[in-house]
């Protein structure tokens, strides 16, 4: 399909701008063509040169792989079309616009100097999941390799960005407020979505957390808040949310699968999520909410400050959920005293004979929580492993929002009988474990220390004030879980936590003795059991960069690289950040999903594993014959060598 922006015009009038002189329309930045956009396509000065700009729609029509659409200072609205009757506000409809791997099309602003304002400044009385007919500032269909970065957004209801059957979409460094779902995706051909370094404040007034009743948000008169920074309906998956700050929202993200109970359907959608280094603050319902199914979700190293039900896994099938290194605490209580939904919990489960349960194991390990309510109140689950966490409960002492009865589980959890695949062990707490833990052989290696505390949990400092002891020895095996006590993952080899202490596990809790966070198994792509779309295959990408070793950097990939012949070594170019022209070449060692890159102590360019910049060679492919991509690489100092074209 041709690259087209189907929006016919920028505004309902064709009033010409004052200066009609024709100037150059574009320039080049670091080898990429730069197209300039203004709201009306007027003439502007950029770095001392005058350019004839295009409208956003005009730039979208002209864009080619590798181009940057640079929005110049100003406020931007979507088009207003003249029709019979009231004016109609239309999204920027973009169909078939595709960049290429390592040559995305980037739509870039200038931070606060570029303001994108949606049309729906008054909220529609009835809201529904975003679809092909609802408003969005940008509505992408069958698009790929598109980036949105560096601008401010407000007033986009229900969405700023709507994706249908679109993939490799990046949203980076935005400041946003409003929206039910800031970004929403539909279709199995929607996958590989990266949202990073973005702040989204759904309700800048704060009333969503402090004043509005939970039921009114959930199903009532304020239902238009029931969304998140990302929502979806039956997408394949591969979502990365990292480094974001999500404030005053109902949910942080909410991804919905189909209602099918067939295993091959369950394990073919809502796959492969990485959620890390985010801050979730004042979340009235759930920071993490899959619906119907979720498979291979890594939720790590996040901070949760004030939330109602942190991890919502009720009525959710699937499994391989890895929740570790998170820190969570409270400073206030949601809603008003008359609201019955203020209590909160960390894990939300339900009990229903017709509901699905996970059929693959799930692991909650080495988190640090300071709670005012129960860890789990009610419901049921299976294949749930909870180990090595520090879970502390508030002591009333005049604290009006502290539940004096709070502990690990309330009486309604697994009330119809304990499931022997639910295991609690090696945890540390400051209140006695529930009596039921003794009768069900739980927490054989757990510890109760009434005096244990964090340095200052009320300020988010979760460094243990004293020795927390060691948790479970963490080893993940690639084999399926056959009911034994081994922990498993979808990776291709045995993974051992580098913070294990000999035969003992790492220190309990998220923060380890030297201040670093607990490490878990690197993300490994879980392929769908059923081919719902031919486009959902994994290009190997870097998911972890380990610079903690003395003379080596280790890269972990989402898919194993194909083995290279001995006479065709993997040569890595290394250079110091301040002198990119000073380089050395080293030979990497490949080990399936991992690539070890030596950085000798006495090297000629004076770099260490901490500061070395890397250039990977062209031609690396996975065992699935897919080429390496730098999409979503977490380290900006690692790049892929440019393609050399023989003339």
Secondary structure as the mmCIF struct_conf table of DSSP 4:
data_model
#
loop_
_struct_conf.conf_type_id
_struct_conf.id
_struct_conf.beg_label_comp_id
_struct_conf.beg_label_asym_id
_struct_conf.beg_label_seq_id
_struct_conf.end_label_comp_id
_struct_conf.end_label_asym_id
_struct_conf.end_label_seq_id
STRN STRN1 UNK A 4 UNK A 5
BEND BEND1 UNK A 10 UNK A 12
HELX_LH_PP_P HELX_LH_PP_P1 UNK A 15 UNK A 17
BEND BEND2 UNK A 18 UNK A 18
STRN STRN2 UNK A 26 UNK A 29
TURN_TY1_P TURN_TY1_P1 UNK A 30 UNK A 31
STRN STRN3 UNK A 32 UNK A 37
BEND BEND3 UNK A 39 UNK A 40
STRN STRN4 UNK A 43 UNK A 46
TURN_TY1_P TURN_TY1_P2 UNK A 47 UNK A 48
STRN STRN5 UNK A 49 UNK A 52
STRN STRN6 UNK A 54 UNK A 54
HELX_RH_AL_P HELX_RH_AL_P1 UNK A 56 UNK A 62
TURN_TY1_P TURN_TY1_P3 UNK A 65 UNK A 66
STRN STRN7 UNK A 68 UNK A 71
HELX_LH_PP_P HELX_LH_PP_P2 UNK A 72 UNK A 72
BEND BEND4 UNK A 73 UNK A 73
STRN STRN8 UNK A 74 UNK A 77
STRN STRN9 UNK A 80 UNK A 81
BEND BEND5 UNK A 84 UNK A 86
STRN STRN10 UNK A 88 UNK A 89
STRN STRN11 UNK A 92 UNK A 95
BEND BEND6 UNK A 96 UNK A 96
STRN STRN12 UNK A 98 UNK A 98
STRN STRN13 UNK A 100 UNK A 100
TURN_TY1_P TURN_TY1_P4 UNK A 101 UNK A 102
STRN STRN14 UNK A 103 UNK A 103
STRN STRN15 UNK A 105 UNK A 117
BEND BEND7 UNK A 119 UNK A 119
BEND BEND8 UNK A 122 UNK A 122
BEND BEND9 UNK A 125 UNK A 126
BEND BEND10 UNK A 129 UNK A 129
TURN_TY1_P TURN_TY1_P5 UNK A 132 UNK A 133
BEND BEND11 UNK A 134 UNK A 134
STRN STRN16 UNK A 136 UNK A 141
BEND BEND12 UNK A 142 UNK A 142
STRN STRN17 UNK A 144 UNK A 154
BEND BEND13 UNK A 157 UNK A 158
STRN STRN18 UNK A 159 UNK A 164
BEND BEND14 UNK A 165 UNK A 165
STRN STRN19 UNK A 167 UNK A 172
BEND BEND15 UNK A 173 UNK A 173
STRN STRN20 UNK A 175 UNK A 177
BEND BEND16 UNK A 180 UNK A 180
STRN STRN21 UNK A 181 UNK A 186
BEND BEND17 UNK A 187 UNK A 187
TURN_TY1_P TURN_TY1_P6 UNK A 188 UNK A 189
STRN STRN22 UNK A 191 UNK A 196
BEND BEND18 UNK A 197 UNK A 197
STRN STRN23 UNK A 199 UNK A 201
BEND BEND19 UNK A 202 UNK A 202
TURN_TY1_P TURN_TY1_P7 UNK A 204 UNK A 205
HELX_RH_AL_P HELX_RH_AL_P2 UNK A 207 UNK A 210
TURN_TY1_P TURN_TY1_P8 UNK A 211 UNK A 211
BEND BEND20 UNK A 212 UNK A 212
HELX_RH_AL_P HELX_RH_AL_P3 UNK A 214 UNK A 218
TURN_TY1_P TURN_TY1_P9 UNK A 219 UNK A 219
BEND BEND21 UNK A 220 UNK A 220
TURN_TY1_P TURN_TY1_P10 UNK A 221 UNK A 222
HELX_RH_3T_P HELX_RH_3T_P1 UNK A 223 UNK A 225
STRN STRN24 UNK A 228 UNK A 233
BEND BEND22 UNK A 234 UNK A 234
STRN STRN25 UNK A 237 UNK A 242
BEND BEND23 UNK A 243 UNK A 243
STRN STRN26 UNK A 245 UNK A 249
BEND BEND24 UNK A 250 UNK A 250
BEND BEND25 UNK A 252 UNK A 252
STRN STRN27 UNK A 253 UNK A 256
HELX_RH_AL_P HELX_RH_AL_P4 UNK A 263 UNK A 266
TURN_TY1_P TURN_TY1_P11 UNK A 267 UNK A 268
BEND BEND26 UNK A 269 UNK A 270
STRN STRN28 UNK A 271 UNK A 276
BEND BEND27 UNK A 277 UNK A 277
STRN STRN29 UNK A 279 UNK A 283
BEND BEND28 UNK A 284 UNK A 285
BEND BEND29 UNK A 287 UNK A 287
STRN STRN30 UNK A 288 UNK A 300
BEND BEND30 UNK A 301 UNK A 301
STRN STRN31 UNK A 303 UNK A 307
BEND BEND31 UNK A 308 UNK A 308
STRN STRN32 UNK A 309 UNK A 312
TURN_TY1_P TURN_TY1_P12 UNK A 314 UNK A 315
STRN STRN33 UNK A 316 UNK A 324
BEND BEND32 UNK A 325 UNK A 325
STRN STRN34 UNK A 327 UNK A 329
BEND BEND33 UNK A 331 UNK A 332
BEND BEND34 UNK A 335 UNK A 335
TURN_TY1_P TURN_TY1_P13 UNK A 337 UNK A 338
BEND BEND35 UNK A 340 UNK A 340
STRN STRN35 UNK A 345 UNK A 348
STRN STRN36 UNK A 350 UNK A 350
TURN_TY1_P TURN_TY1_P14 UNK A 353 UNK A 354
BEND BEND36 UNK A 355 UNK A 355
STRN STRN37 UNK A 358 UNK A 358
BEND BEND37 UNK A 359 UNK A 360
STRN STRN38 UNK A 362 UNK A 365
BEND BEND38 UNK A 366 UNK A 366
STRN STRN39 UNK A 368 UNK A 371
BEND BEND39 UNK A 372 UNK A 373
STRN STRN40 UNK A 374 UNK A 379
STRN STRN41 UNK A 380 UNK A 380
BEND BEND40 UNK A 382 UNK A 383
STRN STRN42 UNK A 384 UNK A 387
BEND BEND41 UNK A 388 UNK A 388
STRN STRN43 UNK A 390 UNK A 393
TURN_TY1_P TURN_TY1_P15 UNK A 397 UNK A 398
TURN_TY1_P TURN_TY1_P16 UNK A 400 UNK A 401
TURN_TY1_P TURN_TY1_P17 UNK A 404 UNK A 405
BEND BEND42 UNK A 408 UNK A 408
STRN STRN44 UNK A 409 UNK A 413
TURN_TY1_P TURN_TY1_P18 UNK A 414 UNK A 416
TURN_TY1_P TURN_TY1_P19 UNK A 420 UNK A 421
STRN STRN45 UNK A 422 UNK A 425
BEND BEND43 UNK A 426 UNK A 426
STRN STRN46 UNK A 428 UNK A 429
BEND BEND44 UNK A 430 UNK A 431
HELX_LH_PP_P HELX_LH_PP_P3 UNK A 432 UNK A 434
HELX_RH_AL_P HELX_RH_AL_P5 UNK A 435 UNK A 439
TURN_TY1_P TURN_TY1_P20 UNK A 440 UNK A 441
TURN_TY1_P TURN_TY1_P21 UNK A 444 UNK A 445
STRN STRN47 UNK A 447 UNK A 448
TURN_TY1_P TURN_TY1_P22 UNK A 450 UNK A 451
STRN STRN48 UNK A 454 UNK A 456
HELX_RH_3T_P HELX_RH_3T_P2 UNK A 457 UNK A 459
TURN_TY1_P TURN_TY1_P23 UNK A 460 UNK A 460
STRN STRN49 UNK A 461 UNK A 464
BEND BEND45 UNK A 465 UNK A 466
STRN STRN50 UNK A 470 UNK A 470
STRN STRN51 UNK A 475 UNK A 477
BEND BEND46 UNK A 478 UNK A 479
BEND BEND47 UNK A 483 UNK A 485
STRN STRN52 UNK A 487 UNK A 488
BEND BEND48 UNK A 490 UNK A 493
STRN STRN53 UNK A 495 UNK A 496
TURN_TY1_P TURN_TY1_P24 UNK A 498 UNK A 499
STRN STRN54 UNK A 501 UNK A 501
TURN_TY1_P TURN_TY1_P25 UNK A 502 UNK A 503
STRN STRN55 UNK A 504 UNK A 504
HELX_LH_PP_P HELX_LH_PP_P4 UNK A 506 UNK A 506
STRN STRN56 UNK A 507 UNK A 507
BEND BEND49 UNK A 508 UNK A 510
STRN STRN57 UNK A 511 UNK A 511
TURN_TY1_P TURN_TY1_P26 UNK A 513 UNK A 514
BEND BEND50 UNK A 515 UNK A 515
HELX_LH_PP_P HELX_LH_PP_P5 UNK A 516 UNK A 516
STRN STRN58 UNK A 517 UNK A 517
HELX_LH_PP_P HELX_LH_PP_P6 UNK A 518 UNK A 519
HELX_LH_PP_P HELX_LH_PP_P7 UNK A 521 UNK A 523
BEND BEND51 UNK A 529 UNK A 530
BEND BEND52 UNK A 532 UNK A 532
TURN_TY1_P TURN_TY1_P27 UNK A 534 UNK A 535
HELX_LH_PP_P HELX_LH_PP_P8 UNK A 538 UNK A 540
STRN STRN59 UNK A 542 UNK A 546
BEND BEND53 UNK A 549 UNK A 551
STRN STRN60 UNK A 552 UNK A 557
BEND BEND54 UNK A 558 UNK A 559
HELX_LH_PP_P HELX_LH_PP_P9 UNK A 560 UNK A 560
STRN STRN61 UNK A 561 UNK A 561
HELX_LH_PP_P HELX_LH_PP_P10 UNK A 562 UNK A 565
TURN_TY1_P TURN_TY1_P28 UNK A 566 UNK A 567
BEND BEND55 UNK A 568 UNK A 568
STRN STRN62 UNK A 570 UNK A 576
TURN_TY1_P TURN_TY1_P29 UNK A 577 UNK A 578
STRN STRN63 UNK A 579 UNK A 591
TURN_TY1_P TURN_TY1_P30 UNK A 592 UNK A 593
STRN STRN64 UNK A 594 UNK A 598
TURN_TY1_P TURN_TY1_P31 UNK A 601 UNK A 602
TURN_TY1_P TURN_TY1_P32 UNK A 604 UNK A 605
TURN_TY1_P TURN_TY1_P33 UNK A 609 UNK A 611
STRN STRN65 UNK A 612 UNK A 616
HELX_LH_PP_P HELX_LH_PP_P11 UNK A 617 UNK A 617
TURN_TY1_P TURN_TY1_P34 UNK A 618 UNK A 619
STRN STRN66 UNK A 621 UNK A 622
TURN_TY1_P TURN_TY1_P35 UNK A 623 UNK A 624
BEND BEND56 UNK A 625 UNK A 625
HELX_LH_PP_P HELX_LH_PP_P12 UNK A 626 UNK A 626
STRN STRN67 UNK A 627 UNK A 627
HELX_LH_PP_P HELX_LH_PP_P13 UNK A 628 UNK A 628
TURN_TY1_P TURN_TY1_P36 UNK A 631 UNK A 632
BEND BEND57 UNK A 634 UNK A 634
TURN_TY1_P TURN_TY1_P37 UNK A 636 UNK A 637
STRN STRN68 UNK A 638 UNK A 640
HELX_LH_PP_P HELX_LH_PP_P14 UNK A 641 UNK A 646
#
